[in-house]
């Protein structure tokens, strides 16, 4: 992580950051970057063991500034459980200054084979879960004049084969983000989205790609590499910081330029993967 080399290690001292899906992957990478800048962290997810491992790591990173870390198990689709997790965070760590709505689900499936339940499952985790988190955190964010960072995806605006469910959910998230920017701006609440590109070492890339496809993908990405979770985390700490105090309603692509080259290569690759599966 390089965030602490360019930003004050106390930038988020005394601030509370709540991260859904914070036990692993991109969202844990985001939490790490807030931790090294002194934030209190509350990470939320469905798997207690994964959350506890992540919380131990985050506690060590934030210890220099007295940062506290709380892990709370809750499914973002279960509003009462999520609301209880948000209330516990306020009571044990402090009112939320930054909400990172990152919980997500994904799998490859041709649209004609995608069941209504499969479509609903992704929309419920991604879009409904994002709304639940924002709605549940509203009173705390209003009190702190805080901000929301949604973790979106390129499928929101670049159609990709076998990703109809994800594209619909992420497009909804970006539209939700803009609506909240309009409605909640009067309370001092800023709302933005980050669109990660392919991020190395994540469960998503292990599920959605192969080593051979990775080589081809890197050849067409303008920056010629996959991203790291820290690339997304660094963008998140910028959006949450006073440096972005006049930024709201914005989709920030952190993708090495991936969205500029379209989805043709992806479409060919996943169709080939599907043929091999059959």
ABEGO torsion letter per residue (X at the ends): XAAAAABBAAAABGBBBBBBGAABEAAAAAAAAAAAAGBBBBBBBABAAAAAAAAAAAAAAAAAAGBBBBBBBBBAABAAAAAAAAAAAAAAAEBBABBBBABBBBBBBBAAABBAAAAAAAAAAAAAAAAAAAAAAAAAAAAAGBBBBBBBBAAAABBBBGAAAAAAAAAAAAAAAAAAAAAAAAAGBBBBBBBBBBBBGBAAAAAABBAAAAAAAAAABAAGBBBBAAAAAAAAAAAABAAAAABBGBBBBBAGGAAAAEAAAAAAAAAAAAAAAX
